Every structure is written in structure tokens, then in C-alpha cells.
Amino acid sequence: MDLEAEAAWLLLVVTLPTQGATARMRIWRALKARGCAALRDGAYLLPAGADRDEALQRLAAECEAEGGSAWVMAVQPRSEDEALAFQSLFDRAEDYAALAKSWQQANRTLASLALPELARLQRRLQREYEALRTIDFFPSEASVDAEVRWGDLNRRIDSVLSPGEPHETQGAVPRLDARQYQGRLWATRRRLWVDRVASAWLIRRFIDRKATFRWLAAPSDCPKKALGFDFDGAAFTHVGDRVTFETLLSSFGLDGDAGLQRLAALVHQLDVGGEPVPEAGGFEAILAGARERLPDDDALLAEMTPVLDSLYAHFERAAARARSSGP
């Protein structure tokens, strides 16, 4: 190992007043979230990096604001053995093992959870996994194994949440003329969930007001004359990072509507994850309850149409207020 070429490590040395228990806990949690290794009480090590340096400097300033003292220093290992000893402090194998155990426990409960609970479980596990990956500075076989395990569990959850969920496709989304798509038969997978019910609403509300729908037991049942959506091989499906609702917006020139864009963000978050939308949890709960209560997808779409109308009106007003209060 070329020690001269090795990047320095960062060392944060802090002291805090003994009476500042709340501040001590807050700073300790921040250090843990950043993946710092404790050499001893008040001395914390991190691999060098501009973002990590900035984070430690902010923590040092916070310590000083609480009446303590703090120093951020660059340190260099004196030998290859010492460098390896530093690196061993960041072995995440036990953390990945704990995650894997929690995934095994979660896997046993998948079939018994209601859809909103299952979706929330998936998002929580995703956050935990991403948080660990962020502080895994020296990936090993444990991280590779965890990636495989997480992929397997995620696919199982997706298969329960939405059987036949489409895979992402690549390419441009062509702009279409809605006048050529009137009075058509549209088809998607039955047992509607977020993207499909929102897309069906969008089609009938903004694209084809005389649309009729066929709910498919399997994508292979799609009639040749039907316009399929939200399944592999459909006319309208996931393209790049767009979910089907967003693909439809782009296809028919509706992506300039601020209310629909906000609704699209909600659908995107609930379907594939993303930036949180405050109204998402309520919509998900209403949809899950309606699915349990109603006998078929025609009834479900009829039930959810006024809900989506109201959400759209809400987002329209919010967008209008934002425009009026702008510069």
C-alpha cells in the first residue's frame, strides 16, 4: 500500500458540558448516522471526503454552540497495518446481518399485511437499507450479498402489491393528438392500484371522455383493438423514470398542468418511491379501503373518481396560490 498516495482520515475530537444530555444525544445520533467510528469517548474517525469534512465541521460548530469544544483534524496512518486497522473499524458485516434478519422476519408477514401496511413496510426497509449503504465506505462480500437479498425481497413485495407490474422501458415518449384517441377501448391489469386507477381516471377525465375499460386477468388477455396501459408491452407504460400516469401526461401534452404534475408526484411516490407528498398516505388508505369493500374494478374506479377530482382541485388551487404569491 502506498501510504503517500492514501487519502487522509478525518478525526473529530469533541467535548461537551456534562449537563448537556440532550445535545450530547443529538450529536451522537448525527455521528452514528454519518457512520463515524468511535475510537474512544469524544474521538470519532471517518474516511476523508469533502462532504464528510463539511459534515464534521458542522457538527464541530454545533458542539461549540452548545458550550463545548471541537477539533476536526486530518490524520494519516503510519503503516499499512494501521491503515487496515482503521478500515476494519468500518466493517458493516454485522449491520448487514441484522438487516438480513429483519428482512427474513418481514418476508414471513407479507401475505398477512394489508396493502398500505405492505407499502409502508417496503419504504421503511428501503430507507434502512439505503442508510446503511450510504455509510458502507468499504463494500465487501456482505454488501454484495445484501444487495442480492434486498432485490429478492423487493421483488416479492412488488409481486404482492401489484402482480404483473411493468418493467421500465427506455426511449422517447412521442407526443400524441388526443383527438385520435376518442371512444376507444382501454385495458389494464385488474385489481386496480395507484398507478392504474389514477391512469384510468386521467384517460377518462382528460384524454378520452368516452373511454371504456377492460380489466385483464393477465396482460396476454388484452384484445388487439384495445389500448393497453401499465403492463409490459402496453401502448402506455413505464418509460425511463416515468410511471404510466406520467407517460400519459407527456404523451398527450398534459405535463404543463401544475395540478396534474403534483398529482403525478403523488402517484410516482406511491408506485415506485420518491419525494414524499403529504397527501399520499391518505389517498393510499382510501384506495386500499375501497379495494377491500368494492366487488369489481368498475365500482372501484367510480368510487375513486371523485377522490381524484378533489385531489386535482386541491393541487390546482395550491399551484394557483403559489403563482400569485410569486415574484
BALOBA-1460 file (C-alpha; in Angstrom, 3 decimals):
// residues 327
<rec num="1" residu="m" x="0.000" y="0.000" z="0.000"/>
<rec num="2" residu="d" x="1.366" y="3.400" z="-0.993"/>
<rec num="3" residu="l" x="0.919" y="5.420" z="2.159"/>
<rec num="4" residu="e" x="1.868" y="8.663" z="0.457"/>
<rec num="5" residu="a" x="-0.986" y="8.175" z="-2.011"/>
<rec num="6" residu="e" x="-3.504" y="7.217" z="0.667"/>
<rec num="7" residu="a" x="-6.138" y="9.809" z="1.432"/>
<rec num="8" residu="a" x="-6.082" y="11.185" z="4.947"/>
<rec num="9" residu="w" x="-8.648" y="10.180" z="7.506"/>
<rec num="10" residu="l" x="-10.726" y="12.697" z="9.399"/>
<rec num="11" residu="l" x="-10.754" y="12.803" z="13.169"/>
<rec num="12" residu="l" x="-13.298" y="14.752" z="15.199"/>
<rec num="13" residu="v" x="-12.402" y="15.339" z="18.843"/>
<rec num="14" residu="v" x="-15.196" y="16.841" z="20.911"/>
<rec num="15" residu="t" x="-16.024" y="17.685" z="24.492"/>
<rec num="16" residu="l" x="-19.452" y="18.781" z="25.681"/>
<rec num="17" residu="p" x="-20.663" y="20.123" z="29.037"/>
<rec num="18" residu="t" x="-21.772" y="17.261" z="31.270"/>
<rec num="19" residu="q" x="-25.178" y="18.870" z="31.820"/>
<rec num="20" residu="g" x="-25.989" y="18.955" z="28.090"/>
<rec num="21" residu="a" x="-27.562" y="15.471" z="27.848"/>
<rec num="22" residu="t" x="-29.954" y="16.426" z="25.059"/>
<rec num="23" residu="a" x="-27.213" y="17.973" z="22.948"/>
<rec num="24" residu="r" x="-24.922" y="15.002" z="23.553"/>
<rec num="25" residu="m" x="-27.599" y="12.587" z="22.372"/>
<rec num="26" residu="r" x="-28.395" y="14.688" z="19.294"/>
<rec num="27" residu="i" x="-24.731" y="14.909" z="18.289"/>
<rec num="28" residu="w" x="-24.152" y="11.213" z="18.985"/>
<rec num="29" residu="r" x="-27.053" y="10.317" z="16.719"/>
<rec num="30" residu="a" x="-25.679" y="12.576" z="13.990"/>
<rec num="31" residu="l" x="-22.262" y="10.917" z="14.285"/>
<rec num="32" residu="k" x="-23.850" y="7.478" z="14.065"/>
<rec num="33" residu="a" x="-25.901" y="8.472" z="11.018"/>
<rec num="34" residu="r" x="-22.705" y="9.649" z="9.316"/>
<rec num="35" residu="g" x="-21.064" y="6.290" z="10.001"/>
<rec num="36" residu="c" x="-18.344" y="7.582" z="12.330"/>
<rec num="37" residu="a" x="-16.248" y="5.045" z="14.230"/>
<rec num="38" residu="a" x="-15.678" y="5.837" z="17.898"/>
<rec num="39" residu="l" x="-12.004" y="5.500" z="18.865"/>
<rec num="40" residu="r" x="-12.879" y="6.498" z="22.413"/>
<rec num="41" residu="d" x="-15.412" y="8.753" z="24.054"/>
<rec num="42" residu="g" x="-15.177" y="12.073" z="22.225"/>
<rec num="43" residu="a" x="-12.940" y="10.887" z="19.345"/>
<rec num="44" residu="y" x="-14.564" y="9.871" z="16.058"/>
<rec num="45" residu="l" x="-12.981" y="8.709" z="12.800"/>
<rec num="46" residu="l" x="-14.184" y="8.901" z="9.190"/>
<rec num="47" residu="p" x="-12.560" y="8.227" z="5.814"/>
<rec num="48" residu="a" x="-11.644" y="11.526" z="4.160"/>
<rec num="49" residu="g" x="-14.023" y="13.178" z="1.717"/>
<rec num="50" residu="a" x="-15.201" y="16.711" z="1.039"/>
<rec num="51" residu="d" x="-18.804" y="16.033" z="2.071"/>
<rec num="52" residu="r" x="-17.684" y="14.219" z="5.227"/>
<rec num="53" residu="d" x="-15.318" y="17.051" z="6.106"/>
<rec num="54" residu="e" x="-18.182" y="19.544" z="5.756"/>
<rec num="55" residu="a" x="-20.451" y="17.364" z="7.888"/>
<rec num="56" residu="l" x="-17.873" y="17.093" z="10.673"/>
<rec num="57" residu="q" x="-17.210" y="20.835" z="10.526"/>
<rec num="58" residu="r" x="-20.940" y="21.455" z="11.001"/>
<rec num="59" residu="l" x="-21.025" y="19.074" z="13.948"/>
<rec num="60" residu="a" x="-17.964" y="20.777" z="15.427"/>
<rec num="61" residu="a" x="-19.712" y="24.149" z="15.149"/>
<rec num="62" residu="e" x="-22.788" y="22.682" z="16.835"/>
<rec num="63" residu="c" x="-20.660" y="21.361" z="19.695"/>
<rec num="64" residu="e" x="-19.103" y="24.789" z="20.204"/>
<rec num="65" residu="a" x="-22.555" y="26.411" z="20.109"/>
<rec num="66" residu="e" x="-23.555" y="24.097" z="22.964"/>
<rec num="67" residu="g" x="-20.654" y="25.374" z="25.059"/>
<rec num="68" residu="g" x="-18.220" y="22.577" z="24.248"/>
<rec num="69" residu="s" x="-15.068" y="22.410" z="22.163"/>
<rec num="70" residu="a" x="-14.303" y="20.568" z="18.945"/>
<rec num="71" residu="w" x="-11.460" y="19.984" z="16.508"/>
<rec num="72" residu="v" x="-11.569" y="18.397" z="13.051"/>
<rec num="73" residu="m" x="-8.192" y="17.026" z="12.026"/>
<rec num="74" residu="a" x="-6.756" y="15.155" z="9.053"/>
<rec num="75" residu="v" x="-4.780" y="12.120" z="10.191"/>
<rec num="76" residu="q" x="-2.566" y="9.728" z="8.254"/>
<rec num="77" residu="p" x="-1.858" y="6.057" z="9.080"/>
<rec num="78" residu="r" x="1.806" y="5.399" z="9.848"/>
<rec num="79" residu="s" x="1.861" y="1.905" z="8.380"/>
<rec num="80" residu="e" x="-0.140" y="-0.451" z="6.238"/>
<rec num="81" residu="d" x="-1.216" y="-2.365" z="9.339"/>
<rec num="82" residu="e" x="-2.508" y="0.823" z="10.917"/>
<rec num="83" residu="a" x="-4.394" y="1.737" z="7.745"/>
<rec num="84" residu="l" x="-6.014" y="-1.697" z="7.713"/>
<rec num="85" residu="a" x="-6.867" y="-1.328" z="11.397"/>
<rec num="86" residu="f" x="-8.610" y="1.970" z="10.644"/>
<rec num="87" residu="q" x="-10.540" y="0.354" z="7.797"/>
<rec num="88" residu="s" x="-11.607" y="-2.584" z="9.967"/>
<rec num="89" residu="l" x="-13.489" y="-0.149" z="12.211"/>
<rec num="90" residu="f" x="-15.926" y="0.315" z="9.323"/>
<rec num="91" residu="d" x="-16.741" y="-3.328" z="8.698"/>
<rec num="92" residu="r" x="-20.533" y="-3.346" z="8.174"/>
<rec num="93" residu="a" x="-20.952" y="-7.146" z="8.041"/>
<rec num="94" residu="e" x="-22.810" y="-7.271" z="11.367"/>
<rec num="95" residu="d" x="-25.075" y="-4.409" z="10.291"/>
<rec num="96" residu="y" x="-25.928" y="-6.193" z="7.046"/>
<rec num="97" residu="a" x="-26.578" y="-9.400" z="9.009"/>
<rec num="98" residu="a" x="-29.022" y="-7.534" z="11.247"/>
<rec num="99" residu="l" x="-30.769" y="-6.138" z="8.182"/>
<rec num="100" residu="a" x="-30.967" y="-9.589" z="6.604"/>
<rec num="101" residu="k" x="-32.566" y="-10.921" z="9.805"/>
<rec num="102" residu="s" x="-35.184" y="-8.169" z="9.719"/>
<rec num="103" residu="w" x="-35.852" y="-8.972" z="6.046"/>
<rec num="104" residu="q" x="-36.413" y="-12.626" z="6.900"/>
<rec num="105" residu="q" x="-38.917" y="-11.632" z="9.579"/>
<rec num="106" residu="a" x="-40.649" y="-9.230" z="7.184"/>
<rec num="107" residu="n" x="-40.838" y="-11.883" z="4.487"/>
<rec num="108" residu="r" x="-42.881" y="-14.120" z="6.775"/>
<rec num="109" residu="t" x="-45.527" y="-11.400" z="7.222"/>
<rec num="110" residu="l" x="-46.004" y="-10.285" z="3.603"/>
<rec num="111" residu="a" x="-49.141" y="-12.291" z="2.893"/>
<rec num="112" residu="s" x="-50.873" y="-11.139" z="6.085"/>
<rec num="113" residu="l" x="-50.394" y="-7.379" z="5.603"/>
<rec num="114" residu="a" x="-52.917" y="-5.021" z="4.076"/>
<rec num="115" residu="l" x="-51.623" y="-3.183" z="1.024"/>
<rec num="116" residu="p" x="-50.982" y="0.181" z="2.741"/>
<rec num="117" residu="e" x="-49.078" y="-1.595" z="5.536"/>
<rec num="118" residu="l" x="-47.066" y="-3.537" z="2.988"/>
<rec num="119" residu="a" x="-46.230" y="-0.395" z="1.014"/>
<rec num="120" residu="r" x="-45.148" y="1.373" z="4.202"/>
<rec num="121" residu="l" x="-43.038" y="-1.629" z="5.194"/>
<rec num="122" residu="q" x="-41.314" y="-1.597" z="1.819"/>
<rec num="123" residu="r" x="-40.498" y="2.109" z="2.084"/>
<rec num="124" residu="r" x="-39.181" y="1.718" z="5.646"/>
<rec num="125" residu="l" x="-36.950" y="-1.203" z="4.720"/>
<rec num="126" residu="q" x="-35.721" y="0.703" z="1.660"/>
<rec num="127" residu="r" x="-34.756" y="3.697" z="3.831"/>
<rec num="128" residu="e" x="-32.903" y="1.463" z="6.293"/>
<rec num="129" residu="y" x="-31.014" y="-0.301" z="3.510"/>
<rec num="130" residu="e" x="-30.073" y="2.953" z="1.759"/>
<rec num="131" residu="a" x="-28.923" y="4.478" z="5.060"/>
<rec num="132" residu="l" x="-26.538" y="1.571" z="5.612"/>
<rec num="133" residu="r" x="-25.256" y="1.649" z="2.047"/>
<rec num="134" residu="t" x="-24.503" y="5.371" z="2.472"/>
<rec num="135" residu="i" x="-22.075" y="4.659" z="5.313"/>
<rec num="136" residu="d" x="-20.592" y="1.466" z="3.821"/>
<rec num="137" residu="f" x="-17.313" y="3.097" z="2.843"/>
<rec num="138" residu="f" x="-15.532" y="-0.188" z="2.097"/>
<rec num="139" residu="p" x="-18.036" y="-2.545" z="0.397"/>
<rec num="140" residu="s" x="-17.353" y="-6.235" z="0.849"/>
<rec num="141" residu="e" x="-18.958" y="-9.599" z="0.190"/>
<rec num="142" residu="a" x="-21.509" y="-8.752" z="2.869"/>
<rec num="143" residu="s" x="-22.730" y="-5.750" z="0.872"/>
<rec num="144" residu="v" x="-22.934" y="-7.792" z="-2.346"/>
<rec num="145" residu="d" x="-24.919" y="-10.499" z="-0.555"/>
<rec num="146" residu="a" x="-27.229" y="-7.876" z="0.951"/>
<rec num="147" residu="e" x="-27.880" y="-6.349" z="-2.465"/>
<rec num="148" residu="v" x="-28.997" y="-9.734" z="-3.788"/>
<rec num="149" residu="r" x="-31.161" y="-10.424" z="-0.727"/>
<rec num="150" residu="w" x="-32.774" y="-6.982" z="-0.887"/>
<rec num="151" residu="g" x="-33.523" y="-7.409" z="-4.590"/>
<rec num="152" residu="d" x="-35.228" y="-10.740" z="-3.899"/>
<rec num="153" residu="l" x="-37.342" y="-9.344" z="-1.060"/>
<rec num="154" residu="n" x="-38.245" y="-6.214" z="-3.010"/>
<rec num="155" residu="r" x="-39.468" y="-8.300" z="-5.944"/>
<rec num="156" residu="r" x="-41.580" y="-10.432" z="-3.605"/>
<rec num="157" residu="i" x="-43.161" y="-7.327" z="-2.096"/>
<rec num="158" residu="d" x="-43.810" y="-5.885" z="-5.566"/>
<rec num="159" residu="s" x="-45.420" y="-9.141" z="-6.669"/>
<rec num="160" residu="v" x="-47.867" y="-8.912" z="-3.754"/>
<rec num="161" residu="l" x="-48.511" y="-5.177" z="-4.125"/>
<rec num="162" residu="s" x="-49.032" y="-5.280" z="-7.854"/>
<rec num="163" residu="p" x="-48.838" y="-8.579" z="-9.740"/>
<rec num="164" residu="g" x="-47.513" y="-8.090" z="-13.263"/>
<rec num="165" residu="e" x="-46.009" y="-4.668" z="-12.520"/>
<rec num="166" residu="p" x="-44.357" y="-3.403" z="-15.730"/>
<rec num="167" residu="h" x="-40.617" y="-3.161" z="-16.136"/>
<rec num="168" residu="e" x="-39.020" y="0.143" z="-17.031"/>
<rec num="169" residu="t" x="-38.539" y="0.745" z="-20.767"/>
<rec num="170" residu="q" x="-36.253" y="3.234" z="-22.472"/>
<rec num="171" residu="g" x="-36.800" y="5.702" z="-25.278"/>
<rec num="172" residu="a" x="-38.572" y="8.964" z="-26.003"/>
<rec num="173" residu="v" x="-42.262" y="9.497" z="-25.309"/>
<rec num="174" residu="p" x="-43.915" y="10.650" z="-28.583"/>
<rec num="175" residu="r" x="-46.450" y="13.478" z="-28.427"/>
<rec num="176" residu="l" x="-49.912" y="12.290" z="-29.489"/>
<rec num="177" residu="d" x="-53.145" y="14.023" z="-30.522"/>
<rec num="178" residu="a" x="-55.952" y="13.131" z="-28.114"/>
<rec num="179" residu="r" x="-58.490" y="13.713" z="-30.921"/>
<rec num="180" residu="q" x="-57.269" y="10.472" z="-32.483"/>
<rec num="181" residu="y" x="-57.981" y="8.548" z="-29.279"/>
<rec num="182" residu="q" x="-61.681" y="9.101" z="-28.718"/>
<rec num="183" residu="g" x="-64.246" y="6.435" z="-27.855"/>
<rec num="184" residu="r" x="-61.555" y="3.760" z="-27.541"/>
<rec num="185" residu="l" x="-61.297" y="0.583" z="-25.513"/>
<rec num="186" residu="w" x="-58.511" y="0.805" z="-22.923"/>
<rec num="187" residu="a" x="-57.185" y="-2.183" z="-20.978"/>
<rec num="188" residu="t" x="-55.051" y="-2.747" z="-17.906"/>
<rec num="189" residu="r" x="-54.499" y="-5.343" z="-15.188"/>
<rec num="190" residu="r" x="-57.430" y="-5.899" z="-12.875"/>
<rec num="191" residu="r" x="-57.432" y="-5.222" z="-9.108"/>
<rec num="192" residu="l" x="-56.537" y="-1.582" z="-9.701"/>
<rec num="193" residu="w" x="-53.874" y="0.021" z="-7.567"/>
<rec num="194" residu="v" x="-52.400" y="3.537" z="-7.515"/>
<rec num="195" residu="d" x="-50.880" y="3.974" z="-10.999"/>
<rec num="196" residu="r" x="-53.646" y="2.102" z="-12.792"/>
<rec num="197" residu="v" x="-56.593" y="3.764" z="-11.088"/>
<rec num="198" residu="a" x="-55.020" y="7.230" z="-11.492"/>
<rec num="199" residu="s" x="-54.231" y="6.500" z="-15.151"/>
<rec num="200" residu="a" x="-57.795" y="5.312" z="-15.832"/>
<rec num="201" residu="w" x="-59.106" y="8.492" z="-14.191"/>
<rec num="202" residu="l" x="-56.728" y="10.618" z="-16.273"/>
<rec num="203" residu="i" x="-57.770" y="8.888" z="-19.504"/>
<rec num="204" residu="r" x="-61.485" y="9.443" z="-18.940"/>
<rec num="205" residu="r" x="-61.099" y="12.914" z="-17.437"/>
<rec num="206" residu="f" x="-58.572" y="14.493" z="-19.840"/>
<rec num="207" residu="i" x="-57.890" y="12.234" z="-22.828"/>
<rec num="208" residu="d" x="-60.907" y="10.148" z="-23.880"/>
<rec num="209" residu="r" x="-64.126" y="11.107" z="-22.116"/>
<rec num="210" residu="k" x="-65.998" y="8.227" z="-23.787"/>
<rec num="211" residu="a" x="-63.357" y="5.657" z="-22.901"/>
<rec num="212" residu="t" x="-64.411" y="2.142" z="-21.918"/>
<rec num="213" residu="f" x="-62.183" y="-0.156" z="-19.900"/>
<rec num="214" residu="r" x="-61.316" y="-3.831" z="-19.861"/>
<rec num="215" residu="w" x="-59.760" y="-5.203" z="-16.679"/>
<rec num="216" residu="l" x="-57.375" y="-8.035" z="-17.523"/>
<rec num="217" residu="a" x="-56.658" y="-11.178" z="-15.536"/>
<rec num="218" residu="a" x="-53.328" y="-11.283" z="-17.412"/>
<rec num="219" residu="p" x="-51.713" y="-8.923" z="-19.945"/>
<rec num="220" residu="s" x="-51.938" y="-11.701" z="-22.554"/>
<rec num="221" residu="d" x="-55.746" y="-11.302" z="-22.413"/>
<rec num="222" residu="c" x="-55.549" y="-7.787" z="-23.865"/>
<rec num="223" residu="p" x="-57.722" y="-7.517" z="-27.031"/>
<rec num="224" residu="k" x="-55.847" y="-6.425" z="-30.137"/>
<rec num="225" residu="k" x="-58.099" y="-3.421" z="-30.610"/>
<rec num="226" residu="a" x="-57.549" y="-2.192" z="-27.029"/>
<rec num="227" residu="l" x="-55.057" y="0.431" z="-25.919"/>
<rec num="228" residu="g" x="-53.152" y="-1.246" z="-23.105"/>
<rec num="229" residu="f" x="-51.631" y="0.659" z="-20.189"/>
<rec num="230" residu="d" x="-49.407" y="-0.200" z="-17.231"/>
<rec num="231" residu="f" x="-48.120" y="-3.626" z="-18.246"/>
<rec num="232" residu="d" x="-45.159" y="-4.878" z="-20.260"/>
<rec num="233" residu="g" x="-45.779" y="-4.409" z="-23.971"/>
<rec num="234" residu="a" x="-48.653" y="-1.977" z="-23.421"/>
<rec num="235" residu="a" x="-49.096" y="1.140" z="-25.544"/>
<rec num="236" residu="f" x="-48.574" y="3.242" z="-22.420"/>
<rec num="237" residu="t" x="-46.361" y="2.029" z="-19.586"/>
<rec num="238" residu="h" x="-43.276" y="2.951" z="-17.545"/>
<rec num="239" residu="v" x="-40.700" y="4.813" z="-19.656"/>
<rec num="240" residu="g" x="-37.381" y="5.738" z="-18.063"/>
<rec num="241" residu="d" x="-38.191" y="7.079" z="-14.611"/>
<rec num="242" residu="r" x="-41.809" y="7.849" z="-15.548"/>
<rec num="243" residu="v" x="-44.641" y="5.732" z="-14.205"/>
<rec num="244" residu="t" x="-47.598" y="5.131" z="-16.532"/>
<rec num="245" residu="f" x="-49.529" y="8.164" z="-15.273"/>
<rec num="246" residu="e" x="-46.547" y="10.372" z="-16.114"/>
<rec num="247" residu="t" x="-46.117" y="8.717" z="-19.522"/>
<rec num="248" residu="l" x="-49.744" y="9.516" z="-20.339"/>
<rec num="249" residu="l" x="-49.255" y="13.122" z="-19.220"/>
<rec num="250" residu="s" x="-46.268" y="13.508" z="-21.504"/>
<rec num="251" residu="s" x="-47.857" y="11.629" z="-24.426"/>
<rec num="252" residu="f" x="-50.921" y="13.865" z="-24.563"/>
<rec num="253" residu="g" x="-49.308" y="17.211" z="-23.704"/>
<rec num="254" residu="l" x="-50.765" y="17.413" z="-20.208"/>
<rec num="255" residu="d" x="-47.425" y="17.811" z="-18.426"/>
<rec num="256" residu="g" x="-47.794" y="21.598" z="-18.303"/>
<rec num="257" residu="d" x="-50.765" y="21.352" z="-15.934"/>
<rec num="258" residu="a" x="-49.410" y="22.147" z="-12.467"/>
<rec num="259" residu="g" x="-52.241" y="20.323" z="-10.692"/>
<rec num="260" residu="l" x="-51.677" y="17.159" z="-12.716"/>
<rec num="261" residu="q" x="-47.932" y="17.407" z="-12.124"/>
<rec num="262" residu="r" x="-48.480" y="17.459" z="-8.382"/>
<rec num="263" residu="l" x="-50.856" y="14.523" z="-8.674"/>
<rec num="264" residu="a" x="-48.211" y="12.756" z="-10.768"/>
<rec num="265" residu="a" x="-45.697" y="13.225" z="-7.948"/>
<rec num="266" residu="l" x="-48.129" y="11.522" z="-5.566"/>
<rec num="267" residu="v" x="-48.662" y="8.591" z="-7.944"/>
<rec num="268" residu="h" x="-44.915" y="8.291" z="-8.549"/>
<rec num="269" residu="q" x="-44.128" y="8.176" z="-4.832"/>
<rec num="270" residu="l" x="-46.711" y="5.517" z="-4.080"/>
<rec num="271" residu="d" x="-45.838" y="3.412" z="-7.128"/>
<rec num="272" residu="v" x="-42.036" y="3.448" z="-7.199"/>
<rec num="273" residu="g" x="-40.925" y="5.748" z="-4.377"/>
<rec num="274" residu="g" x="-39.610" y="9.292" z="-4.499"/>
<rec num="275" residu="e" x="-40.049" y="12.632" z="-2.816"/>
<rec num="276" residu="p" x="-42.768" y="12.457" z="-0.140"/>
<rec num="277" residu="v" x="-46.135" y="14.050" z="-0.946"/>
<rec num="278" residu="p" x="-48.158" y="14.876" z="2.196"/>
<rec num="279" residu="e" x="-51.464" y="13.727" z="0.698"/>
<rec num="280" residu="a" x="-50.084" y="10.355" z="-0.452"/>
<rec num="281" residu="g" x="-50.776" y="8.418" z="2.741"/>
<rec num="282" residu="g" x="-54.418" y="9.473" z="2.863"/>
<rec num="283" residu="f" x="-55.003" y="8.586" z="-0.772"/>
<rec num="284" residu="e" x="-53.335" y="5.204" z="-0.317"/>
<rec num="285" residu="a" x="-55.525" y="4.418" z="2.708"/>
<rec num="286" residu="i" x="-58.740" y="5.400" z="0.890"/>
<rec num="287" residu="l" x="-57.819" y="3.292" z="-2.143"/>
<rec num="288" residu="a" x="-56.913" y="0.276" z="-0.020"/>
<rec num="289" residu="g" x="-60.190" y="0.508" z="1.863"/>
<rec num="290" residu="a" x="-62.168" y="0.850" z="-1.359"/>
<rec num="291" residu="r" x="-60.434" y="-2.232" z="-2.809"/>
<rec num="292" residu="e" x="-61.451" y="-4.258" z="0.223"/>
<rec num="293" residu="r" x="-65.048" y="-3.053" z="0.128"/>
<rec num="294" residu="l" x="-65.973" y="-2.980" z="-3.562"/>
<rec num="295" residu="p" x="-66.673" y="-6.015" z="-5.723"/>
<rec num="296" residu="d" x="-65.061" y="-5.051" z="-9.024"/>
<rec num="297" residu="d" x="-62.818" y="-2.539" z="-10.749"/>
<rec num="298" residu="d" x="-65.659" y="-0.613" z="-12.430"/>
<rec num="299" residu="a" x="-67.046" y="0.121" z="-8.981"/>
<rec num="300" residu="l" x="-63.561" y="0.940" z="-7.693"/>
<rec num="301" residu="l" x="-62.893" y="3.447" z="-10.494"/>
<rec num="302" residu="a" x="-66.304" y="5.029" z="-9.897"/>
<rec num="303" residu="e" x="-65.511" y="5.314" z="-6.167"/>
<rec num="304" residu="m" x="-62.059" y="6.798" z="-6.685"/>
<rec num="305" residu="t" x="-63.017" y="9.253" z="-9.444"/>
<rec num="306" residu="p" x="-64.413" y="11.944" z="-7.085"/>
<rec num="307" residu="v" x="-61.438" y="11.399" z="-4.767"/>
<rec num="308" residu="l" x="-59.033" y="12.085" z="-7.632"/>
<rec num="309" residu="d" x="-61.206" y="15.001" z="-8.808"/>
<rec num="310" residu="s" x="-60.930" y="16.525" z="-5.343"/>
<rec num="311" residu="l" x="-57.186" y="15.951" z="-5.109"/>
<rec num="312" residu="y" x="-56.728" y="17.568" z="-8.513"/>
<rec num="313" residu="a" x="-58.806" y="20.594" z="-7.456"/>
<rec num="314" residu="h" x="-56.745" y="20.846" z="-4.275"/>
<rec num="315" residu="f" x="-53.468" y="20.741" z="-6.206"/>
<rec num="316" residu="e" x="-54.782" y="23.257" z="-8.772"/>
<rec num="317" residu="r" x="-55.625" y="25.756" z="-6.035"/>
<rec num="318" residu="a" x="-52.254" y="25.239" z="-4.352"/>
<rec num="319" residu="a" x="-50.479" y="25.865" z="-7.665"/>
<rec num="320" residu="a" x="-52.556" y="28.997" z="-8.298"/>
<rec num="321" residu="r" x="-51.722" y="30.347" z="-4.826"/>
<rec num="322" residu="a" x="-48.051" y="29.669" z="-5.408"/>
<rec num="323" residu="r" x="-48.154" y="31.561" z="-8.706"/>
<rec num="324" residu="s" x="-49.989" y="34.539" z="-7.213"/>
<rec num="325" residu="s" x="-47.561" y="34.827" z="-4.318"/>
<rec num="326" residu="g" x="-44.511" y="34.571" z="-6.560"/>
<rec num="327" residu="p" x="-42.297" y="37.482" z="-7.620"/>
